[in-house]
Amino acid sequence: MTIQILGMIGHRKSSEIIPAEGPVFDADYVAAFAKAHEDAGFDRVLIGQWSDQPDGFIVAAHAGANTTKLKFLLAHRPGFIAPTLAARKYATLDQLLKGRLAIHVITGGSDPEQQRDGDFLGKAERYARTKEFLDIVKLSWYSNQPFQYQGQYYQVKDGFSEIKPAQTHLPVYFGGSSQEALNVAAEHADVFALWGEPLAEAADLIEKIQSNTGLFSRQNPLKYNISFRPIIAETEKLAWEKAQHIYELTRQQIEDRGIRQDKQTAQSVGAQRLVDLSRREVHDRNLWTGISSLVHGNHNSTALVGTPDQVAESIADYYKLGISSVLIRGFDPLNDAVEYGRELLPSIREKTEALDKLTLYTTNFTEPLSYQDSAFLKLPKFP
C-alpha cells in the first residue's frame, strides 16, 4: 500500500496569508508551480474549481505540457456540462497527458457558490444528479457500443464516445460527509477524500462509508485520501510560533478583504464537522484547527504542526488506518512545496515504507526487517 503524496496548484500566487497578485491566469506561475511539485517528488496535484476562476481543464493542460511525470487531479462540478461531453473532455485531456489524469467530483456544498453558475438545485438533488452524471460518464468511457440512459436529470439516446481515456481505468476521487455523499462515493468513487480530521473521527468516517460499499458491485476496494496543511520548522517550538504567525496573517487578510463572518457560515456537512472540531485548538499530537476557526470550515484548513519528522509520524498514523494517500499544501504554496520536497516527503515515505515492510514481514515471515525499520517502529532488532 505505497503512499501517494498529492499537492495542489493554483493559477496565480495567492493564499490565506498572501494577497492575490499578478494576472488572474498567470501561465508562467502555473508552469513553475507544477514543475516545483514534480521536482519535489509529489505524485499528483489537485486543480480546484470555483465559480469565478479560470477553467481547470486549461490549467491542467498547460501544467501537463510543462511536466513529464507529475499526475493531475482535476476538480469538476457536475451540472454545468452534459455528462457525455464532460466524458469526452476528460478522455481527451487524459490522452493529452498520456494517462496522468484523475477527476475529483465536487457535488457542491455551498448554495451561493452553485447559484453563481446558475445551479439552483438543493443539496440532495445535486447528489442525485451527480450519481446520474457518473453513471453516464463511465458508460461513455467504457462502452464499446451505443448506450441508452433514462434518469431524472439526464436522458441519453444512443450515446457513444469514440475517444476513450488513455488509461484502462481513469480514477474518480469523491468527497463529502453527508449520507447522500457517502452513497454516491460507495458506488462510484475509487478514492474517497477526507478533510483533515482527528484520527478517531477519520476512522469513524471510514467505517461508515465501508458499510455502504457492500451495497454495490465494485471492481476494486475503495481507497482513501486525507488533506492537511503542514506547518514545519527545525524545532517544535519554532513550528508553533510559525503557526501563530500564519494565524495572525490570515486574520488580518480576512479583515482587510472585509469578509463578514455571517457570510462564511459553513453549509456542507464536512465544513460543519471542521467547525465543530475547531472548538478545540489541538487534537491528537499536533493537529491544529486555528485556521479552520477563522474560515469557518469552508475549505481544507486543518494543519499538522511540528518538525518534519513529527508531521511525518502523524501522517503515518493515518496510513495505519488504511488511508493510502495524503494531500498536503502550504500557506506559502510554491515555496512550501519546495520545502516539503526537501524536508517532509522523504520522512513520510521512510516511515510509511517501514510500516509496509512490517505488514509484509508479519504476513509472509520471509525477510527480516532492517535495524532502521525496527527502530522506527519501536520494535526490537530482528536477528
C-alpha positions in Angstrom: 0.0 0.0 0.0 2.6 2.5 -1.1 1.6 6.0 0.0 0.6 8.6 -2.7 1.5 12.2 -1.9 -0.6 14.9 -3.5 -0.2 18.6 -3.7 -2.3 21.4 -5.1 -1.5 24.1 -7.7 -3.2 27.4 -8.4 -3.4 29.7 -11.4 -1.8 32.7 -9.6 0.1 33.5 -6.5 -2.3 33.8 -3.5 -3.2 32.1 -0.3 -4.8 32.8 3.1 -1.6 34.8 4.0 -0.6 36.1 0.5 -2.9 38.6 -1.2 -3.6 37.7 -4.8 -1.1 39.3 -7.2 -0.5 39.2 -10.9 -3.0 38.3 -13.7 -5.9 36.0 -12.8 -4.4 33.4 -15.0 -0.6 33.5 -14.8 0.7 30.9 -17.2 4.3 31.2 -16.1 3.3 30.7 -12.5 1.2 27.7 -13.3 4.1 26.1 -15.1 6.6 26.9 -12.3 4.2 25.7 -9.7 3.6 22.4 -11.4 7.3 21.9 -12.1 8.2 22.6 -8.4 5.8 19.8 -7.3 7.3 17.4 -9.9 10.9 18.2 -8.8 9.9 17.9 -5.1 8.6 14.3 -5.7 4.9 14.7 -5.4 2.9 12.0 -7.2 -0.1 14.1 -8.2 -1.5 17.7 -7.8 -5.1 18.9 -7.4 -6.5 21.6 -9.6 -9.6 23.2 -8.0 -12.8 24.6 -9.4 -14.5 27.8 -8.4 -17.4 29.8 -9.9 -15.3 32.8 -10.7 -11.9 31.4 -11.5 -10.1 30.1 -14.7 -11.1 26.8 -16.3 -9.4 23.9 -14.7 -9.2 21.9 -18.0 -7.0 24.6 -19.4 -4.9 24.9 -16.3 -4.3 21.1 -16.3 -3.4 21.0 -19.9 -0.9 23.8 -19.5 0.6 22.3 -16.3 0.8 19.0 -18.1 2.7 20.4 -21.0 5.4 21.7 -18.6 5.9 18.4 -16.7 6.6 14.8 -17.7 5.8 12.6 -14.7 3.5 14.6 -12.4 -0.1 13.4 -12.4 -3.2 15.6 -12.1 -6.4 15.5 -10.1 -9.0 17.8 -11.8 -11.8 19.0 -9.7 -15.1 19.2 -11.6 -18.7 20.1 -10.5 -21.4 18.1 -12.3 -24.4 20.0 -13.6 -22.8 22.6 -15.9 -21.5 20.4 -18.7 -23.6 17.5 -20.2 -22.1 14.2 -18.9 -21.4 12.9 -22.4 -19.5 16.0 -23.3 -17.7 16.0 -19.9 -16.6 12.4 -20.5 -15.1 13.3 -23.9 -13.3 16.3 -22.4 -11.8 14.1 -19.6 -10.8 11.4 -22.1 -9.2 14.0 -24.5 -7.3 15.5 -21.6 -6.1 12.1 -20.4 -4.9 11.3 -23.9 -3.1 14.7 -24.0 -1.5 14.0 -20.6 -0.6 10.4 -21.6 -2.6 8.8 -18.8 -1.8 11.2 -16.0 -5.4 12.4 -15.2 -7.8 11.6 -12.4 -11.0 13.6 -11.7 -12.2 14.9 -8.3 -16.0 15.1 -8.5 -17.3 18.0 -6.3 -21.1 18.0 -6.0 -21.1 21.4 -4.3 -21.6 22.2 -0.7 -22.4 25.9 -1.0 -25.7 27.1 -2.4 -24.5 30.6 -3.2 -21.4 29.2 -5.0 -23.6 26.9 -7.1 -26.1 29.7 -7.9 -23.3 31.9 -9.3 -23.1 29.4 -12.1 -26.9 29.1 -12.4 -27.5 25.9 -10.4 -30.5 26.3 -8.0 -30.9 22.6 -7.0 -30.9 21.7 -3.4 -28.1 19.5 -1.9 -30.0 16.2 -2.0 -31.0 16.9 -5.7 -27.4 17.7 -6.5 -26.1 14.4 -5.2 -28.8 12.5 -7.1 -27.8 14.4 -10.2 -24.1 13.6 -9.5 -24.9 9.8 -9.4 -26.5 10.0 -12.8 -23.7 12.1 -14.1 -21.1 9.5 -13.1 -23.3 6.7 -14.5 -23.2 8.3 -17.9 -19.5 9.4 -17.8 -18.5 5.8 -17.1 -20.8 4.4 -19.8 -19.2 6.9 -22.3 -15.7 5.9 -21.2 -16.1 2.1 -21.1 -18.9 1.2 -23.5 -17.9 -0.2 -26.9 -21.3 0.3 -28.4 -24.1 3.0 -28.1 -25.9 3.1 -24.8 -29.3 4.4 -23.6 -29.9 6.2 -20.3 -33.1 7.3 -18.7 -32.7 9.2 -15.5 -34.4 12.1 -13.6 -31.8 14.6 -14.6 -30.2 13.2 -17.7 -31.5 11.2 -20.7 -29.3 9.8 -23.4 -30.3 8.1 -26.6 -27.6 6.1 -28.5 -24.8 7.7 -26.5 -21.3 6.8 -27.6 -17.8 8.3 -27.3 -15.1 7.3 -29.8 -12.4 8.8 -27.7 -11.6 6.9 -24.6 -9.2 7.7 -21.7 -5.6 6.7 -22.2 -5.8 4.7 -19.0 -7.7 1.5 -18.8 -9.4 2.9 -15.7 -9.4 6.7 -15.1 -9.6 7.2 -11.3 -12.5 9.0 -9.7 -12.0 10.9 -6.4 -15.0 11.9 -4.4 -15.6 13.7 -1.1 -18.5 14.7 1.2 -19.6 13.8 4.7 -23.4 13.7 4.2 -25.2 10.4 3.8 -26.0 11.4 0.2 -22.3 11.9 -0.5 -21.4 8.5 1.2 -23.9 6.7 -1.0 -22.5 8.1 -4.3 -18.9 7.5 -3.1 -19.7 3.9 -2.2 -21.0 3.2 -5.7 -18.7 5.3 -7.9 -15.5 6.5 -6.2 -12.1 4.9 -6.5 -10.7 7.2 -3.8 -12.7 8.9 -1.0 -11.3 12.3 0.0 -11.4 13.3 3.7 -10.6 16.7 5.1 -8.0 16.7 7.9 -9.9 15.3 10.9 -8.5 13.7 14.1 -7.7 10.0 14.0 -10.8 8.8 15.8 -13.1 10.9 13.6 -11.4 9.8 10.4 -11.6 6.1 11.4 -15.3 6.5 12.2 -16.0 8.1 8.8 -14.1 5.3 7.0 -16.1 2.7 8.9 -19.3 4.4 7.9 -18.5 4.5 4.2 -17.2 1.0 4.2 -20.5 -0.2 5.5 -22.1 1.3 2.4 -19.7 -0.2 -0.2 -21.2 -3.6 0.3 -24.5 -2.4 -1.2 -22.8 -2.0 -4.6 -20.9 -4.2 -7.0 -17.4 -2.8 -7.1 -14.4 -4.0 -9.1 -11.8 -2.6 -6.6 -11.8 -1.7 -2.9 -12.3 1.9 -2.1 -9.2 3.8 -1.2 -8.8 6.9 1.0 -7.1 10.3 0.8 -6.8 12.9 3.6 -5.8 16.5 3.4 -3.6 18.7 5.7 -1.8 22.0 5.7 1.6 21.1 7.2 3.5 23.8 9.2 7.1 22.6 9.7 10.2 24.1 11.2 13.5 23.0 12.6 12.1 22.7 16.1 8.6 22.1 17.5 8.7 25.5 19.3 9.6 27.3 16.0 6.8 25.4 14.2 4.1 26.6 16.7 5.5 30.1 16.5 5.2 29.9 12.7 1.6 28.6 13.1 0.7 31.6 15.3 2.2 33.9 12.7 0.1 32.3 10.0 -2.9 32.7 12.1 -2.3 36.5 12.5 -1.6 37.0 8.8 -4.8 35.1 7.9 -6.9 37.0 10.4 -5.5 40.3 9.0 -6.2 39.4 5.4 -9.8 38.4 6.3 -10.2 41.8 7.9 -8.5 43.7 5.0 -10.8 42.0 2.5 -13.9 42.9 4.6 -15.2 39.3 4.7 -18.2 39.3 7.1 -18.4 36.5 9.5 -22.0 35.6 8.7 -21.1 35.2 5.0 -18.7 32.4 6.0 -21.2 30.1 7.7 -20.5 26.5 6.8 -23.1 24.8 4.7 -21.6 21.4 3.9 -21.6 18.6 6.5 -17.8 18.3 6.0 -17.3 22.0 6.8 -19.6 21.8 9.8 -17.5 19.0 11.1 -14.4 21.2 10.9 -16.2 24.0 12.6 -17.1 21.6 15.5 -13.6 20.4 15.7 -12.2 23.9 15.8 -13.8 24.4 19.2 -10.7 22.6 20.4 -7.5 24.1 19.1 -5.3 21.0 19.1 -6.2 17.3 18.5 -4.1 14.2 18.8 -0.4 15.0 18.9 -0.3 18.1 16.6 -3.5 18.6 14.5 -4.2 22.3 14.8 -7.6 23.9 13.9 -6.7 27.5 14.3 -7.2 28.4 10.6 -10.4 26.3 10.5 -11.9 28.6 13.1 -11.1 31.7 11.1 -12.5 30.4 7.8 -15.5 28.6 9.4 -14.5 25.3 8.0 -15.1 26.4 4.4 -12.1 24.7 2.9 -9.2 22.4 3.8 -7.6 24.2 6.7 -6.5 21.9 9.4 -2.7 21.8 9.9 -0.2 19.4 11.3 2.4 21.4 13.2 5.9 20.3 14.2 9.3 19.2 12.8 9.3 17.3 9.5 9.7 14.0 11.4 6.8 14.9 13.8 4.5 15.7 11.0 5.5 12.6 9.1 4.8 10.5 12.1 1.3 11.9 12.3 0.7 11.2 8.7 2.0 7.6 9.3 -0.7 7.3 12.0 -3.4 7.9 9.3 -1.6 5.5 7.0 -2.1 2.8 9.7 -5.8 3.4 9.4 -5.7 2.4 5.7 -5.5 5.9 4.3 -3.1 5.4 1.4 -2.8 8.9 0.1 -2.4 12.4 1.6 -2.8 15.8 0.1 -0.6 18.4 1.6 -0.3 22.1 0.7 1.2 25.0 2.5 0.2 28.6 3.3 3.1 29.9 1.1 2.1 27.4 -1.6 5.0 27.3 -4.0 7.8 27.8 -1.5 6.3 25.3 0.9 6.0 22.7 -1.9 9.8 23.1 -2.4 10.4 22.8 1.3 8.2 19.8 1.6 10.1 18.1 -1.1 13.4 18.7 0.7 12.3 18.2 4.3 9.0 16.4 4.6 8.3 14.0 1.7 11.4 11.8 2.4 10.4 11.4 6.0 6.8 10.5 5.1 8.0 7.9 2.6 10.5 6.5 5.0 8.0 6.0 7.8 5.2 4.6 5.6 7.6 2.2 3.8 8.7 0.9 7.2 5.1 0.2 8.0 4.7 -1.6 4.6 7.7 -3.8 5.5 6.3 -4.6 8.9 3.0 -5.7 7.2 4.9 -7.8 4.6 7.0 -9.3 7.3 4.1 -10.3 9.6 2.2 -11.6 6.7 4.9 -13.7 5.0 7.6 -14.1 7.6 10.2 -14.2 4.9 12.5 -11.2 5.1 13.8 -9.7 8.4 13.3 -6.0 9.0 16.3 -3.8 8.9 17.6 -2.2 12.1 16.4 1.2 10.9 12.9 -0.1 10.3 12.8 -1.8 13.7 14.0 1.3 15.4 11.3 3.5 13.8 8.5 1.0 14.7 9.9 0.8 18.3 10.4 -2.9 17.8 13.4 -5.0 19.0 16.0 -5.7 16.3 15.2 -8.9 14.5 18.1 -11.4 14.2 
